């Protein structure tokens, strides 16, 4: 009984320590949330994306830069896409509209069955002169080895996934790569009552893929990073508490 009581006490102490740790980690966040009770969630300030913590310039394998050539006494420049000034985004700080149109559907189903049965039986029942021996069945073994084995396995798996997202977001050019491709990043926040909806789009686009109305489809963005979510009272209710999250990570059962 003492062993079980000691184990129970140790477990209670461990759980208390975990809860205290979780409370300490979420203390600052809890204080901030308590100070905002009854108030609408605050929108994030508009900042330069390149000054955000963790921002790193994109580095990709690039061909050798080509020097632009100009023709004297000519209205055209090599590489120009229009006679008049091109209004599409082409340098750092320019804006363009990203049309997010994601409609994914996957339906996969697998069924595997396998069975195997083996039987080994060997022995000595008779040989030359065995019949002349009295009570030969007591001297000679009837079976030397008898072995049976049976194995079977069955596996089933299925995937049914549907995703749909259609919206637009304005992005800013944060970097121009040596080959002319543009690194874009856009963020949009909309507050409805006490809930904020966030949409983040980032990636690399080709200037040739930007349409004449300065828009580009999300399917033409390389290394695309698209995030859609929110924060507020509804999100708080949907998320498990800090203690439950800690226990889910640490408990082995």
N, C-alpha and C positions, 0 to 999 in steps of 0.2 A: 504493500500500500504506500509506503514511503517513497518508493521509486516512482510510482505513478504520480503521486502528489508533487514530487520534485519536478518531474517532466512537465506537469501542468503549470507549475509556477514559472518554469523557464519559458514555456511557450507564451504565457500571459505577459511576462516581462518583454519578450521579443516583439510581441504584437504591440505593446504599449510604446516601445522604442520606435517601431516603424511608424506608428500614428503620430508620435511627437515629431519625428523627422519630416513626415509629410506636412504636418502643420507648420513647421518652421520654414520648409521650402515654399509653401503657399501662403505664408504670412503676409508678405508684402502685397501679393496679388489680392488676398482677401481684404486687406485694409483699403486698397484702392477701390475694390468693388463695393465695400461697405460705404465708402464716401460718395459713391455714385447712385445710391439707392434713391429711387424716385426721380432720377434725372435720365435724360436720353443719352445713349452712348455717344461719345465724342468722336468726330471724324478725324482721321489722321491728317497731319499737316502736309502740304504739297512740298516735297523735297526733291533735290537733284538725285536721280537714281544712282549716279556714279559715286555719291558721297555716303551711301548707305553702308552700314557695317556688313562685311562679308562680300561686298561687290568686287568682282574680278573682271578685268577686260577679257573678252573672248579671244582665244588664240587658236587658230586653225591652220592646217597646212595650206600654204599659199604659193601661187606661181610667182615668177619674177615680175616686179612692177613694170608696166609699159609706159613709156613717155608719150604723152599726148602730142600729136602733130597737127599743125595748122597749115591751111592752104592760103597763100597770099591772094589778096583781091578776090576773096570768095565769101559768100554769105553763109556757107555751110562749114561746119566743123566736123572732123571725123569723130564718129561716135554719137553725134547728135540724133535725138529721136523726134525732133519737131523743128519747124522753121522758126516759130516764136518761142518764147521762154517756156520751159517745161515746169509746170506747177507741181509735179510729183516730188515726193520726198527724195532727197539725194545727199543731204549732208547732216552733220550732227545738229540736233535741235529741231529738225523738221518733224512735222506731224503727219501721220497717215492713219486711216481707219482700217482696223482688222475685223473682218467678218468671221465670227466664230460659228461654224456650222458643223457640228459633230453628231453623226447618227451612226452608232456602232451597234451591231447585233451579232452575237455568237451563240451557236447552239451545237454542242458537242456531246456525244454519248458513246461510251465504250463499255463493252461487256466481254469479259474474258473468263473462260472455263478451262480447266486442265485437270486430268486424272491419270493416275499411274498405279499399276498393280504388278507386283513381282512375287514369285514363289520359287524357292529352291528346295529340292528334296533329293538326298543322296544316301546310299547305304549298301550293305552287303547282306543279301538274303540266301545266296547259294554259291558254292564254288566246288571245284573238283574234290571229291572225297568227303564233302560235308554231310552227305546222307548216311555215310557209314559210322558217323560219330553219334553216340548215344546222347540224347538230350542236347542236340546241337543248337537248338533255339536259346538255351540258357548260356551257351558259351559265345556264340556269334552275335554281334549286335545286329538288330533289325534295321536300324537307321542311324547313320553316323551324324548327319546334319539335316535339320529341317528348319527353314527360315521363310518367313512371310513378311512382306512389306506392302503397305498401301499408302499412297499420297494423293491428295487432291487439293485444288485451290480454285477459288472463284473470286473474281473482282469486277466491280461495277463502278462506273464514274460518269458523271454528267455535268455539263456546264450550260447554263442558260443565262445569258447576259445581254442586257439592252441598255443603251445610253443615248440620250438625246440632249443637245445643248445648242441653242441658236440665239445669238446676241451679237452686238457690235461694241467695240471698244476702241478709243483713240489711243495710239501709241506714239512714243517719241523716239527718234533715232538717237541712240547713245554712243554709237561707234561706227566708223566706216572702215571695213577691212581692206587690206592692200589690193585685193582683186575687185573691189567695188561693191561687194555685198554689204548690206546694212544690218546692224544689230539693233533691234527694236525692243522696247519694253513699255507696257502700258498697264495702268492700274485704275480701277473704277470702284467707287464706293457709293452706295445708295442706302439711306436710312429711311426705314418705314416704321413709324412708331418707335418701339424700343429694340428694333433689330436692324443690323447693318449687313447688307449683302455686298460681298467683295468679289471682284473679278480681276485676275491677273493674267497677262499674256506677255510672253517673251520668246525671242528666238532670232533666227537669221533669215533674211529675205533677199531675193535678187531684185535689183531695180527693174529688170525687164518684166517681172511678174506683177509689178504694181500697175493697176489699171489706170485709164485716163482720168477717172474721177478720184484718184489718189486713195483707192481702197485695195485691199489684198485679202484673199481667202486664207483661212487658217490652215488649210491643207497644203499650202505652198510655203509654209514656214518650216525651215529646217531647225533641228534641235528645239522644237516647240516645247514650251512649258506653259500649260494652261491650268489655272486653279480657279475653282468656283466654290464659294462657301459663304460663311457669314459668322457673325458673333452677336451676342445679346442675350436676352432672357430666355428665348426659346432654345438657343444653343446650350445655355447653362443647364436647362432641365434635361436635355438629351444626353449630356455628358455624365459619366459616373463620377462620384466624388473622389477626392485625392486619395483617401485611405483605401478605397476599393481598387483604384488603379495600382497602388503600391502592392496591395496583397495579390492582385492578379499577376503581377510581374514576378514576385518573390516566392509565392507558395507553389510547391511542386505538384499539388493535387487540387 
